[in-house]
Amino acid sequence: MFWNLRNKMTIIFVATTLMCLTLIFATGYVLEYVYGPLSVLSRDADEWLQQKQDFIDNQTGEVQKALSSGIPITEAAVPETIPFIGSIIVVSLDGKVLVDTSKTLGDDINESWLIYEFSANSRKSVDLDLWNDSVTAGKVLNELRTIMHEGKPWGLYIIRYSMKDAPLITNRDIQQIQLIKFIASYHFLALLILFIVSIFGILLLGIYRNLLVKPIQTISAVVGQIAKGDLAARVHLKNERNDEIGHLAENINTMTARLQGAISQMESADAARRYMVAAASHDLRTPLTAVLAHTEAIKEGVIDNPEQSLALIHQQGKLMQRLLDDLFELASLDANSGEWHMETVNLCEYIRSEIIAFMPQFELSDFAIEVDIPESPIYASLEKRKMERVLINLFQNACKYGSVGQWVGIRVWDQGETVRIEVQDKGPGIPADEQQRIFDRFYRADLARSSKKSGSGLGLSIVQEIIARHGGKVGVCSPAEGGACFWFELPIILLEK
């Protein structure tokens, strides 16, 4: 994509730089166009002044040479050509006018003025309105140089000219010219600064690209993969970052991992649901088929012993009823529906009462019962009806699968923070690779759905759900020599004395 964040920032930077360059060059062009003529006038004035100063310095030297060699001063002071419009005056220290090309002065001038000029060491232009000249009719300028002879001041060499003969340049023109020079100097400085800023801007763009644009592009690519369904995609930045970008990448990875786990759980739950439906259908189909077969036989009158068939129909109906009850119970536990009436109960007495209630079935199966329950009370919070279901399921399993040993051991013991209840039998045991699956729904350790041992395969799943709702845990252990021990643990409640 051309209009990505990096290209937009580059275009903005380049456009800003070009605008600054355009503004600087336009300013220089306007200044040159407006004040250019003043620059030319200033240059002409400088050249004129320099030419005049060179002339007076040179002629002052010629007069000094003439005094030393005895050459007439007039010949030395006045050359054949004068490069400006004005007059030349040579005055001795005593006020005698020796040379006056304008013919406007007499033979003498004020001696005090000469003394003032010598004391001031006048080697500069002075604006003194010394004489009223009817010819120039205005302000005059006098350029003075001291004539030295034998190491002492001898006189003055004067160039006298009118203001109208000088190039026209005012103080305002001079200020404007100075402004032009000031702006011109900073105009170059502005270009230099802009060049340096451009270099730094390019470097900053590179840093900006590595620190911000590339990580955002990486995150965007990973989010695109996630949007397409690839939940295994993760954001991997080149460097560990503890800033907002790093936190964003970490949060995206956490979110994706949780989403992947949630979808995995949904898939597992869906697979379990399909398996449960298939298993329930299988378990219902078998007794239902038997019921329909015996009903059809009775209807057709081909059964010699109808009472036996009716007993079988009743038995299979009870089996289907138990299966449906288990399914309903498990669905209620999954939905977490209904309020449980929890009570603080002396668990030792409660289990003794449940053993006594189930004792007729133990005796009917000719089982020996071994009980190890402490005399001291152990308190736990129970929903009595649900806990009764747990104990009956474990007792029934012990009778069903422990018939080989004809023995059941029931033990309760205090572990400090929890109480452990064990129901043990001496049956064939459970293989180690199946112990983890024994609490799965519709799973039977013998894997035989047509087994003579009737059952829905949901009892242990119900036990696990009920114990979990009580804040406990459940498990099984089965040694290699045989036998199985189902146990569950519940939190102990300490009563204040």
QUIPELIN-V341693 format. One record per residue. N is the residue number from 1. RES is the residue in one letter. D_FIRST is the distance of its C-alpha to the first C-alpha in Angstrom with 1 decimal. Layout:
N|RES|D_FIRST + N|RES|D_FIRST
This chain:
1|M|0.0 + 2|F|3.8 + 3|W|5.6 + 4|N|5.9 + 5|L|9.6 + 6|R|10.3 + 7|N|9.2 + 8|K|11.0 + 9|M|13.9 + 10|T|14.1 + 11|I|14.3 + 12|I|16.9 + 13|F|18.8 + 14|V|19.0 + 15|A|20.0 + 16|T|22.6 + 17|T|24.0 + 18|L|24.4 + 19|M|26.1 + 20|C|28.5 + 21|L|29.3 + 22|T|29.9 + 23|L|32.2 + 24|I|34.1 + 25|F|34.8 + 26|A|35.7 + 27|T|38.1 + 28|G|39.7 + 29|Y|40.1 + 30|V|41.7 + 31|L|44.0 + 32|E|45.0 + 33|Y|45.6 + 34|V|47.7 + 35|Y|49.5 + 36|G|49.8 + 37|P|53.3 + 38|L|54.5 + 39|S|53.3 + 40|V|55.4 + 41|L|58.4 + 42|S|58.0 + 43|R|58.0 + 44|D|61.1 + 45|A|62.9 + 46|D|62.1 + 47|E|63.4 + 48|W|66.6 + 49|L|67.3 + 50|Q|66.8 + 51|Q|69.0 + 52|K|71.7 + 53|Q|71.6 + 54|D|71.9 + 55|F|74.9 + 56|I|76.8 + 57|D|76.2 + 58|N|77.4 + 59|Q|80.5 + 60|T|81.4 + 61|G|81.5 + 62|E|83.7 + 63|V|86.1 + 64|Q|86.4 + 65|K|87.2 + 66|A|89.8 + 67|L|91.5 + 68|S|91.8 + 69|S|93.0 + 70|G|95.3 + 71|I|93.3 + 72|P|93.7 + 73|I|90.9 + 74|T|90.5 + 75|E|89.5 + 76|A|87.0 + 77|A|85.5 + 78|V|84.9 + 79|P|83.1 + 80|E|83.4 + 81|T|79.9 + 82|I|78.2 + 83|P|74.3 + 84|F|74.3 + 85|I|76.4 + 86|G|78.8 + 87|S|82.0 + 88|I|83.1 + 89|I|85.6 + 90|V|87.3 + 91|V|89.3 + 92|S|91.5 + 93|L|91.7 + 94|D|94.9 + 95|G|93.4 + 96|K|94.6 + 97|V|92.4 + 98|L|92.5 + 99|V|89.9 + 100|D|88.7 + 101|T|87.1 + 102|S|86.7 + 103|K|90.5 + 104|T|89.8 + 105|L|91.2 + 106|G|94.8 + 107|D|96.2 + 108|D|95.2 + 109|I|92.4 + 110|N|92.1 + 111|E|92.5 + 112|S|90.8 + 113|W|87.6 + 114|L|87.7 + 115|I|88.3 + 116|Y|85.2 + 117|E|83.1 + 118|F|84.3 + 119|S|83.8 + 120|A|80.2 + 121|N|79.6 + 122|S|78.1 + 123|R|75.6 + 124|K|73.3 + 125|S|73.3 + 126|V|75.3 + 127|D|75.3 + 128|L|79.1 + 129|D|80.9 + 130|L|84.1 + 131|W|85.7 + 132|N|85.8 + 133|D|85.3 + 134|S|86.3 + 135|V|84.5 + 136|T|81.0 + 137|A|81.6 + 138|G|78.8 + 139|K|77.3 + 140|V|77.8 + 141|L|76.0 + 142|N|78.0 + 143|E|76.5 + 144|L|79.0 + 145|R|79.6 + 146|T|82.5 + 147|I|84.9 + 148|M|86.1 + 149|H|89.4 + 150|E|90.8 + 151|G|88.2 + 152|K|89.1 + 153|P|87.8 + 154|W|89.8 + 155|G|88.2 + 156|L|85.1 + 157|Y|83.1 + 158|I|81.6 + 159|I|79.2 + 160|R|79.6 + 161|Y|77.2 + 162|S|76.2 + 163|M|72.9 + 164|K|72.5 + 165|D|72.7 + 166|A|69.7 + 167|P|66.0 + 168|L|65.0 + 169|I|62.6 + 170|T|62.6 + 171|N|61.6 + 172|R|58.7 + 173|D|57.6 + 174|I|57.9 + 175|Q|55.7 + 176|Q|53.1 + 177|I|53.1 + 178|Q|52.8 + 179|L|49.8 + 180|I|48.2 + 181|K|48.8 + 182|F|47.5 + 183|I|44.2 + 184|A|43.9 + 185|S|44.3 + 186|Y|41.7 + 187|H|39.4 + 188|F|39.2 + 189|L|38.8 + 190|A|35.9 + 191|L|34.1 + 192|L|34.8 + 193|I|33.5 + 194|L|30.3 + 195|F|29.8 + 196|I|30.5 + 197|V|28.2 + 198|S|25.4 + 199|I|26.1 + 200|F|26.1 + 201|G|22.9 + 202|I|21.1 + 203|L|22.8 + 204|L|21.9 + 205|L|18.1 + 206|G|18.6 + 207|I|20.6 + 208|Y|18.3 + 209|R|15.4 + 210|N|17.8 + 211|L|19.5 + 212|L|16.9 + 213|V|13.2 + 214|K|13.8 + 215|P|16.2 + 216|I|14.0 + 217|Q|11.2 + 218|T|14.3 + 219|I|15.8 + 220|S|12.8 + 221|A|12.8 + 222|V|16.6 + 223|V|16.6 + 224|G|14.6 + 225|Q|17.3 + 226|I|20.0 + 227|A|18.8 + 228|K|19.3 + 229|G|22.7 + 230|D|22.6 + 231|L|24.8 + 232|A|25.6 + 233|A|22.2 + 234|R|22.7 + 235|V|20.9 + 236|H|22.2 + 237|L|21.5 + 238|K|22.8 + 239|N|25.3 + 240|E|27.4 + 241|R|26.4 + 242|N|28.8 + 243|D|26.7 + 244|E|24.6 + 245|I|21.6 + 246|G|24.3 + 247|H|26.0 + 248|L|22.9 + 249|A|22.3 + 250|E|26.0 + 251|N|26.2 + 252|I|23.4 + 253|N|25.3 + 254|T|28.6 + 255|M|27.3 + 256|T|26.0 + 257|A|29.3 + 258|R|31.4 + 259|L|29.5 + 260|Q|30.0 + 261|G|33.6 + 262|A|34.1 + 263|I|32.8 + 264|S|35.0 + 265|Q|37.9 + 266|M|37.2 + 267|E|37.2 + 268|S|40.4 + 269|A|42.0 + 270|D|41.1 + 271|A|42.5 + 272|A|45.6 + 273|R|46.0 + 274|R|46.0 + 275|Y|48.4 + 276|M|50.6 + 277|V|50.8 + 278|A|51.6 + 279|A|54.2 + 280|A|55.7 + 281|S|56.0 + 282|H|57.7 + 283|D|60.0 + 284|L|60.9 + 285|R|61.4 + 286|T|64.1 + 287|P|66.5 + 288|L|65.7 + 289|T|66.5 + 290|A|69.8 + 291|V|70.6 + 292|L|70.0 + 293|A|72.0 + 294|H|75.0 + 295|T|74.8 + 296|E|74.8 + 297|A|77.7 + 298|I|79.7 + 299|K|79.0 + 300|E|80.3 + 301|G|83.3 + 302|V|82.7 + 303|I|82.7 + 304|D|86.1 + 305|N|85.2 + 306|P|83.2 + 307|E|83.6 + 308|Q|81.8 + 309|S|78.9 + 310|L|78.7 + 311|A|78.6 + 312|L|75.7 + 313|I|73.9 + 314|H|74.4 + 315|Q|73.2 + 316|Q|70.0 + 317|G|69.5 + 318|K|69.8 + 319|L|67.3 + 320|M|64.7 + 321|Q|65.5 + 322|R|64.8 + 323|L|61.5 + 324|L|60.5 + 325|D|61.7 + 326|D|59.6 + 327|L|56.5 + 328|F|57.1 + 329|E|57.8 + 330|L|54.6 + 331|A|52.5 + 332|S|54.0 + 333|L|53.3 + 334|D|49.6 + 335|A|49.3 + 336|N|51.0 + 337|S|53.1 + 338|G|56.4 + 339|E|57.9 + 340|W|59.8 + 341|H|63.1 + 342|M|63.1 + 343|E|66.5 + 344|T|67.7 + 345|V|70.0 + 346|N|72.3 + 347|L|70.4 + 348|C|73.5 + 349|E|75.7 + 350|Y|73.0 + 351|I|72.5 + 352|R|76.3 + 353|S|76.6 + 354|E|73.9 + 355|I|75.7 + 356|I|79.0 + 357|A|77.4 + 358|F|76.0 + 359|M|79.2 + 360|P|80.8 + 361|Q|77.9 + 362|F|78.3 + 363|E|82.0 + 364|L|81.4 + 365|S|79.3 + 366|D|82.0 + 367|F|79.6 + 368|A|80.8 + 369|I|79.0 + 370|E|78.5 + 371|V|77.3 + 372|D|76.4 + 373|I|75.6 + 374|P|76.4 + 375|E|79.2 + 376|S|77.4 + 377|P|74.9 + 378|I|71.1 + 379|Y|69.1 + 380|A|65.8 + 381|S|63.9 + 382|L|64.1 + 383|E|63.6 + 384|K|66.9 + 385|R|66.3 + 386|K|63.0 + 387|M|64.6 + 388|E|67.5 + 389|R|65.0 + 390|V|63.7 + 391|L|67.2 + 392|I|68.4 + 393|N|65.5 + 394|L|66.2 + 395|F|69.9 + 396|Q|69.5 + 397|N|67.2 + 398|A|69.8 + 399|C|72.5 + 400|K|70.5 + 401|Y|69.2 + 402|G|71.9 + 403|S|74.8 + 404|V|75.6 + 405|G|76.6 + 406|Q|78.0 + 407|W|77.0 + 408|V|74.6 + 409|G|74.1 + 410|I|72.7 + 411|R|72.0 + 412|V|70.8 + 413|W|70.2 + 414|D|68.9 + 415|Q|66.0 + 416|G|65.9 + 417|E|62.9 + 418|T|62.8 + 419|V|65.4 + 420|R|65.2 + 421|I|66.7 + 422|E|67.3 + 423|V|68.6 + 424|Q|69.7 + 425|D|71.3 + 426|K|72.7 + 427|G|71.0 + 428|P|69.2 + 429|G|66.2 + 430|I|62.5 + 431|P|60.6 + 432|A|58.3 + 433|D|55.2 + 434|E|55.9 + 435|Q|56.7 + 436|Q|53.1 + 437|R|52.8 + 438|I|56.2 + 439|F|54.8 + 440|D|52.2 + 441|R|53.0 + 442|F|55.3 + 443|Y|55.6 + 444|R|59.1 + 445|A|60.1 + 446|D|62.1 + 447|L|59.2 + 448|A|61.9 + 449|R|61.3 + 450|S|64.6 + 451|S|66.4 + 452|K|69.7 + 453|K|68.4 + 454|S|67.1 + 455|G|64.2 + 456|S|60.9 + 457|G|58.9 + 458|L|57.6 + 459|G|60.3 + 460|L|58.7 + 461|S|55.3 + 462|I|57.1 + 463|V|58.9 + 464|Q|55.6 + 465|E|54.1 + 466|I|57.2 + 467|I|57.5 + 468|A|53.9 + 469|R|54.6 + 470|H|57.5 + 471|G|55.3 + 472|G|56.8 + 473|K|56.0 + 474|V|57.6 + 475|G|58.0 + 476|V|60.3 + 477|C|62.0 + 478|S|64.0 + 479|P|65.8 + 480|A|66.3 + 481|E|70.0 + 482|G|69.2 + 483|G|69.1 + 484|A|66.3 + 485|C|65.9 + 486|F|63.7 + 487|W|63.1 + 488|F|61.3 + 489|E|61.1 + 490|L|61.2 + 491|P|61.0 + 492|I|64.4 + 493|I|65.4 + 494|L|67.9 + 495|L|70.4 + 496|E|72.0 + 497|K|75.7
